[in-house]
Amino acid sequence: MKKIGVFYSFRSGKTAKVAEKLIEKLGKENAEGVDVDNAWDKEFKQYSSYIFGVPTWFDGELPSYWDELVPMLEDLDFKNKKVAIFGNGDQVKYAENFGDAVGIMAELISGLGATLVGFTSTDGYKFEASKACRDKQFVGLVIDFENQAKQNEQRIEKWAVQLSNEFM
């Protein structure tokens, strides 16, 4: 497996926790963190596989640090590249847009030619709507620290194993 770039904001506490656990589970020889706050096209060009950490802000938006990178991402070639996406959400307070940023990023990046990997089941979640859902699955991993923190470790572990196989 080629080294995977795990892009996330090092300043985003909960997202950073998930990213660091993923890197640990995948192995530092296989995955390395990249601070999206300081990433430019040269950082993205170093990898052929990616994991993007995109928490949902406000009422279903991408965080500003990702939103600002969209024009640059649109200029990159993602054909023949695999991308997995994870993010955080609150299925109680934001039930109508739970984990939307994962879906927004998935739509953007697949539209640029990337192959999405890491789809997960929506079983065990209770929410009204999510842009992260496709055919009764999330287009990545959605974590809810506020309401299901006890399930995070198991979900991350399972996803890391899945990604190890899908990135091969």
Contacts in CASP RR format, 6 or more apart in sequence:
PFRMAT RR
TARGET T0000
AUTHOR 0000-0000-0000
METHOD contacts of the structure
MODEL  1
MKKIGVFYSFRSGKTAKVAEKLIEKLGKENAEGVDVDNAWDKEFKQYSSY
IFGVPTWFDGELPSYWDELVPMLEDLDFKNKKVAIFGNGDQVKYAENFGD
AVGIMAELISGLGATLVGFTSTDGYKFEASKACRDKQFVGLVIDFENQAK
QNEQRIEKWAVQLSNEFM
1 30 0 8 1.000
1 49 0 8 1.000
1 164 0 8 1.000
1 167 0 8 1.000
1 168 0 8 1.000
2 47 0 8 1.000
2 48 0 8 1.000
2 49 0 8 1.000
2 167 0 8 1.000
3 29 0 8 1.000
3 30 0 8 1.000
3 31 0 8 1.000
3 32 0 8 1.000
3 47 0 8 1.000
3 49 0 8 1.000
4 26 0 8 1.000
4 30 0 8 1.000
4 31 0 8 1.000
4 32 0 8 1.000
4 47 0 8 1.000
4 49 0 8 1.000
4 50 0 8 1.000
4 51 0 8 1.000
4 163 0 8 1.000
4 167 0 8 1.000
5 31 0 8 1.000
5 32 0 8 1.000
5 33 0 8 1.000
5 34 0 8 1.000
5 46 0 8 1.000
5 47 0 8 1.000
5 49 0 8 1.000
5 50 0 8 1.000
5 51 0 8 1.000
6 19 0 8 1.000
6 22 0 8 1.000
6 23 0 8 1.000
6 31 0 8 1.000
6 32 0 8 1.000
6 33 0 8 1.000
6 34 0 8 1.000
6 50 0 8 1.000
6 51 0 8 1.000
6 53 0 8 1.000
7 33 0 8 1.000
7 34 0 8 1.000
7 36 0 8 1.000
7 39 0 8 1.000
7 43 0 8 1.000
7 44 0 8 1.000
7 50 0 8 1.000
7 51 0 8 1.000
7 52 0 8 1.000
7 53 0 8 1.000
8 15 0 8 1.000
8 16 0 8 1.000
8 18 0 8 1.000
8 19 0 8 1.000
8 33 0 8 1.000
8 34 0 8 1.000
8 35 0 8 1.000
8 36 0 8 1.000
8 52 0 8 1.000
8 53 0 8 1.000
8 54 0 8 1.000
9 15 0 8 1.000
9 16 0 8 1.000
9 35 0 8 1.000
9 36 0 8 1.000
9 37 0 8 1.000
9 63 0 8 1.000
9 65 0 8 1.000
10 16 0 8 1.000
10 35 0 8 1.000
10 37 0 8 1.000
11 37 0 8 1.000
12 55 0 8 1.000
12 63 0 8 1.000
14 55 0 8 1.000
14 88 0 8 1.000
14 143 0 8 1.000
14 145 0 8 1.000
15 53 0 8 1.000
15 54 0 8 1.000
15 55 0 8 1.000
15 87 0 8 1.000
15 88 0 8 1.000
18 53 0 8 1.000
18 86 0 8 1.000
18 87 0 8 1.000
18 88 0 8 1.000
18 141 0 8 1.000
18 143 0 8 1.000
18 152 0 8 1.000
18 156 0 8 1.000
19 33 0 8 1.000
19 51 0 8 1.000
19 53 0 8 1.000
19 86 0 8 1.000
21 153 0 8 1.000
21 156 0 8 1.000
21 160 0 8 1.000
22 31 0 8 1.000
22 51 0 8 1.000
22 86 0 8 1.000
22 156 0 8 1.000
22 159 0 8 1.000
22 160 0 8 1.000
22 163 0 8 1.000
23 31 0 8 1.000
23 32 0 8 1.000
23 33 0 8 1.000
25 156 0 8 1.000
25 157 0 8 1.000
25 160 0 8 1.000
25 161 0 8 1.000
26 160 0 8 1.000
26 163 0 8 1.000
26 164 0 8 1.000
30 164 0 8 1.000
31 51 0 8 1.000
34 43 0 8 1.000
36 52 0 8 1.000
36 53 0 8 1.000
36 65 0 8 1.000
36 66 0 8 1.000
36 69 0 8 1.000
37 65 0 8 1.000
39 69 0 8 1.000
40 72 0 8 1.000
41 72 0 8 1.000
41 75 0 8 1.000
41 76 0 8 1.000
44 50 0 8 1.000
44 72 0 8 1.000
44 73 0 8 1.000
44 76 0 8 1.000
45 76 0 8 1.000
47 81 0 8 1.000
48 80 0 8 1.000
48 81 0 8 1.000
48 82 0 8 1.000
49 81 0 8 1.000
49 82 0 8 1.000
49 83 0 8 1.000
49 167 0 8 1.000
50 81 0 8 1.000
50 82 0 8 1.000
50 83 0 8 1.000
50 84 0 8 1.000
50 114 0 8 1.000
51 83 0 8 1.000
51 84 0 8 1.000
51 85 0 8 1.000
51 86 0 8 1.000
51 163 0 8 1.000
52 66 0 8 1.000
52 83 0 8 1.000
52 84 0 8 1.000
52 85 0 8 1.000
52 86 0 8 1.000
52 105 0 8 1.000
52 109 0 8 1.000
53 85 0 8 1.000
53 86 0 8 1.000
53 87 0 8 1.000
54 62 0 8 1.000
54 63 0 8 1.000
54 66 0 8 1.000
54 85 0 8 1.000
54 86 0 8 1.000
54 87 0 8 1.000
54 101 0 8 1.000
54 102 0 8 1.000
54 104 0 8 1.000
54 105 0 8 1.000
55 63 0 8 1.000
55 87 0 8 1.000
55 88 0 8 1.000
55 89 0 8 1.000
55 101 0 8 1.000
56 87 0 8 1.000
56 88 0 8 1.000
56 89 0 8 1.000
56 94 0 8 1.000
56 97 0 8 1.000
56 98 0 8 1.000
56 99 0 8 1.000
56 100 0 8 1.000
56 101 0 8 1.000
56 102 0 8 1.000
57 63 0 8 1.000
57 64 0 8 1.000
57 101 0 8 1.000
59 94 0 8 1.000
59 97 0 8 1.000
60 94 0 8 1.000
60 97 0 8 1.000
60 99 0 8 1.000
60 100 0 8 1.000
60 101 0 8 1.000
60 104 0 8 1.000
60 131 0 8 1.000
61 67 0 8 1.000
61 100 0 8 1.000
61 101 0 8 1.000
61 104 0 8 1.000
62 70 0 8 1.000
62 101 0 8 1.000
62 104 0 8 1.000
62 105 0 8 1.000
63 101 0 8 1.000
66 101 0 8 1.000
66 105 0 8 1.000
70 108 0 8 1.000
73 108 0 8 1.000
73 109 0 8 1.000
73 112 0 8 1.000
74 112 0 8 1.000
76 112 0 8 1.000
78 109 0 8 1.000
78 112 0 8 1.000
78 113 0 8 1.000
78 114 0 8 1.000
79 113 0 8 1.000
79 114 0 8 1.000
80 115 0 8 1.000
81 113 0 8 1.000
81 114 0 8 1.000
81 115 0 8 1.000
82 114 0 8 1.000
82 115 0 8 1.000
82 116 0 8 1.000
82 117 0 8 1.000
82 166 0 8 1.000
82 167 0 8 1.000
83 109 0 8 1.000
83 114 0 8 1.000
83 115 0 8 1.000
83 116 0 8 1.000
83 117 0 8 1.000
84 116 0 8 1.000
84 117 0 8 1.000
84 118 0 8 1.000
84 140 0 8 1.000
84 141 0 8 1.000
84 159 0 8 1.000
84 163 0 8 1.000
84 166 0 8 1.000
84 167 0 8 1.000
85 102 0 8 1.000
85 103 0 8 1.000
85 105 0 8 1.000
85 106 0 8 1.000
85 109 0 8 1.000
85 116 0 8 1.000
85 139 0 8 1.000
85 140 0 8 1.000
85 141 0 8 1.000
86 102 0 8 1.000
86 140 0 8 1.000
86 141 0 8 1.000
86 142 0 8 1.000
86 143 0 8 1.000
86 159 0 8 1.000
87 99 0 8 1.000
87 101 0 8 1.000
87 102 0 8 1.000
87 141 0 8 1.000
87 142 0 8 1.000
87 143 0 8 1.000
88 99 0 8 1.000
88 142 0 8 1.000
88 143 0 8 1.000
88 144 0 8 1.000
88 145 0 8 1.000
89 98 0 8 1.000
89 99 0 8 1.000
89 142 0 8 1.000
89 143 0 8 1.000
89 144 0 8 1.000
89 145 0 8 1.000
89 146 0 8 1.000
90 98 0 8 1.000
90 144 0 8 1.000
90 146 0 8 1.000
90 147 0 8 1.000
91 98 0 8 1.000
91 125 0 8 1.000
91 126 0 8 1.000
91 127 0 8 1.000
91 144 0 8 1.000
91 147 0 8 1.000
91 148 0 8 1.000
92 146 0 8 1.000
92 147 0 8 1.000
93 146 0 8 1.000
95 126 0 8 1.000
95 127 0 8 1.000
95 128 0 8 1.000
95 129 0 8 1.000
96 127 0 8 1.000
96 128 0 8 1.000
96 129 0 8 1.000
97 129 0 8 1.000
97 130 0 8 1.000
97 131 0 8 1.000
98 125 0 8 1.000
98 127 0 8 1.000
98 128 0 8 1.000
98 129 0 8 1.000
98 130 0 8 1.000
98 132 0 8 1.000
98 142 0 8 1.000
98 144 0 8 1.000
99 130 0 8 1.000
99 131 0 8 1.000
99 132 0 8 1.000
99 142 0 8 1.000
100 130 0 8 1.000
100 131 0 8 1.000
100 132 0 8 1.000
101 132 0 8 1.000
102 130 0 8 1.000
102 131 0 8 1.000
102 132 0 8 1.000
102 138 0 8 1.000
102 139 0 8 1.000
102 140 0 8 1.000
102 141 0 8 1.000
102 142 0 8 1.000
103 130 0 8 1.000
103 131 0 8 1.000
103 132 0 8 1.000
103 139 0 8 1.000
104 131 0 8 1.000
106 116 0 8 1.000
106 132 0 8 1.000
106 134 0 8 1.000
106 139 0 8 1.000
106 140 0 8 1.000
107 131 0 8 1.000
109 116 0 8 1.000
110 116 0 8 1.000
116 139 0 8 1.000
116 140 0 8 1.000
117 163 0 8 1.000
117 166 0 8 1.000
117 167 0 8 1.000
118 139 0 8 1.000
118 140 0 8 1.000
118 141 0 8 1.000
118 159 0 8 1.000
118 162 0 8 1.000
118 163 0 8 1.000
118 166 0 8 1.000
119 134 0 8 1.000
119 137 0 8 1.000
119 138 0 8 1.000
119 139 0 8 1.000
119 140 0 8 1.000
120 137 0 8 1.000
120 138 0 8 1.000
120 140 0 8 1.000
120 141 0 8 1.000
120 142 0 8 1.000
120 155 0 8 1.000
120 159 0 8 1.000
120 162 0 8 1.000
121 136 0 8 1.000
121 137 0 8 1.000
121 138 0 8 1.000
122 133 0 8 1.000
122 136 0 8 1.000
122 137 0 8 1.000
122 138 0 8 1.000
125 142 0 8 1.000
125 144 0 8 1.000
125 148 0 8 1.000
130 138 0 8 1.000
130 142 0 8 1.000
132 138 0 8 1.000
132 139 0 8 1.000
132 140 0 8 1.000
132 142 0 8 1.000
133 139 0 8 1.000
140 159 0 8 1.000
141 155 0 8 1.000
141 156 0 8 1.000
141 159 0 8 1.000
143 152 0 8 1.000
143 155 0 8 1.000
143 156 0 8 1.000
145 152 0 8 1.000
END
